[in-house]
Amino acid sequence: MLSLPLLAKLLITWLRRLAQLINRDTNELHDTQEDNFHSRPSIKLPMPDALKGLLVDDWENVTKNQQLVPLPHPHPVNEIFEKYLEYERPHRPVDSASWDVLEETVAGLREYFDKCLGRILLYRFERAQYHDFHEQWNTNGDQGLKGPCDTYGAEHLARLLASLPELVAQTNMDQQSVNRLREELIKFTTWFTKNAPTYFVRDYETPSQEYCEKAKNH
């Protein structure tokens, strides 16, 4: 499991790559100061009320009702990202800078979800479930589930989106890059919210008493 400093460096690496794409025709990219990771103001990313409501329901289901999102998810994160790329493809020429920025944004979100799920996106009650699937990822090789993006879905992706404003602030990207990143995240969040009924599970599962006992030790 990655530590917070390593997650910070991963985020900075992604944002630096993204900024280079956004500014690839200019020389305006500023160096990222990793020492100032925690000193930047957050980027404002509006969260639709419908998505906020789903996040509240998710929190209550897991922390109060002690239920779990059924896994493997019927619509994993990888599927959601692929559907979004399909949705955007007719609106952006594949060889354009706009498409490159979109691909880098999605690739960064995918990579960051994989790396930070076990560190910052789980409630305590879910950790035993995560541990069980983590063992599968390590033993299955190229067969079956390969990682978090193949296993988890909209509920945990929504938690990442809610965390991004503070996480993304941790860089001194130039203002043009900040604005463009914010634009891409807003577009994705809007599409994601509109399609939430398709991707969020309707019913959480109630685990066994054995699992509940095991969860207390994680």
N, C-alpha and C positions, 0 to 999 in steps of 0.2 A: 504493500500500500504506500502510495506516495505521500511525503510530508507536505505541509503547506508551502514551505519555501520552494520545493520542487514543482508544485502545482503553479506557483507564482511564475517561475521561470518558463514553464510550458506555455502559460497564457501569454507572457511577454513575447516568446518566440513566435507564436501564432499571430499576434497583433503586429509584430514587426514585419512578418511576411505579407500580411494583408495590407499594411501601410505602403509597402514597397510596390505592390500591385496598383493600389489606388494612385500613387504618385509616380508611376513608372515613366511618365513623360516629363517629369519635373525633377528638381533636386531639392524638394522641400522637406524630405523626411528628416526628422530630428532623431538623434540617438535616444534610445530608451535608457533611462536611469534606473537600474534595478534596485539601487539603494533606496530609492524613493517610492518603492512599490506601494506602501501603505499611506502615502501622503497626498494622493490626488483626489479631487472631488469626484463624486460619482457621475456617470453619464446618465441622463434622464431617459428612461425607456418606459413609455406608457404601457401599463398592463391592463388589457381590457377587463371590464368588470366580470364578464362571463368566465374568463380564465382565473381571475381572483377567486371567484366562487368555487371553481373546481379545485383550486389549491386548498381552500378551507375545508371542503368536503374530504379531500385526500388526507389532510392532517387529522381530521376527526376520526376517519375510518381507521387509520393506523394507530394513532396515539391514545384515543379514547375507547374505541370499540375493539382494539387489538385484532384488527383484520389485516390481510395482506393483499397486494395486487397479485393476481394469478400470474405465475411465470412458468414457462416462457410466455411472454406477452403475445397475444394474437396479432398485434400490429407493432412490431419492434421499432426502435428508433431508426434503424437503417432503412426500413420501409418508409417511414415518415419523410426522411430526408430525400429518398429517391422520388417519392411522389411530388415533393415540393420542386425538385429540379425539373421533373416532367412538366409541372404547371408553369414554371418560369421559362422553359426552353423556347416556346413560340414567341416570347416577348423580347428575347435577347439574341442577337447573332452569336453563334457559337465561338467565333474567333474574335469577338469584341472584348474590350477591357471590362465592360459590364459583366459579361459572362465569366471572365476570369475571376473577378472579385466575388461573384456569387459562389463559384466553385470553391474558392479559398475560404470563404465564410463558412460554408457547409462543412468542408473538410476540417476546419478548425473546431467547429462545434462538435463534430463527431469525435474527433480525437480528445477534446477536452472532456466530453461526457464519459468516454471510456476510462480516462485517467482519474477523474475526480469523483466518480459515482460513489465508490467505497469510502471516500474521505469526507465529503461534505454534503452528499445528497440523500443520505439514508437517515431514517429515524432509528432509534435504538432497537425497537421491536423488529426491524427488518434485517438486522445484521446477521442473524443466524441463517436466514434465507439466502442472503448474499454469500455467506461463507460456503453454503452447499453448492451454489452455482459456480463460485470461484474455483472450487475443486474440479468441477466438470470442465471449465475452460482450460485448466492446466493439464487435464488428462485426455481430452478428446482430440487434441491435435487439429488436423484439418477437417475432422468429421464433426457434424452436429454444431452445437453452439460454440462460437469462437470468443465471445466477450460480451460486455454490457450492452453494446448497441444491437446485438442479436437477441438479447434476452429481455431487457427492460423496454418500457414504452413511454406513452405520452405523459403519464403521471410524473415520472422522474425527469423527463425532459422539461416539463413545465417548471419543476423546481429549479432546474438549471437556469431557465430564462428569468425566473424571479431573482436569482442570485447575480446575474450578469451585470446589472448596472454598477454594483460595487466592485465586482471582479474586474470589469473592463476599465474602470477608473485607474487602475494600477499601472498606467503607462503615460508617458508624455508624448504620445503621437501628436502630430500636427493637427490643427483644427479641421483641415479638409478631410483627413483620414477619420477623425473622430465622427464628423458629421456623416460621412459615407457609411461607416460601420453602423452607426445608429439607424440610418435609413434602411440598411439591409436587415437589421434585427427587427425593426418595426414591421417591415414587409413580411418577414417570416412569421412573426408573432401574430399578425393579423390573419394570415392564411391559416396558421395552426389553430387559432381560436375558432375561426369559421368552420373548420373541419373537425373540431373537437368531438362531436357526437360519433364520428367514425372511428376515432383513434383511442378515446378513453374507454376503459372497461365500465360496464354498467354495474357489475356486482363484484365486490371484494370477497375473498374467501376467508373463512374462519379456520385457523389452523388447529391442529390437535393439541391436547393438553401437554403432550410430550414436547411439542415445539415451544409452547409457552414457557415451559420450565427451562428449556435450552436457551430461549431468548433472554432470560434473566441473567445469564452468565456472559452475555456479549455486550 
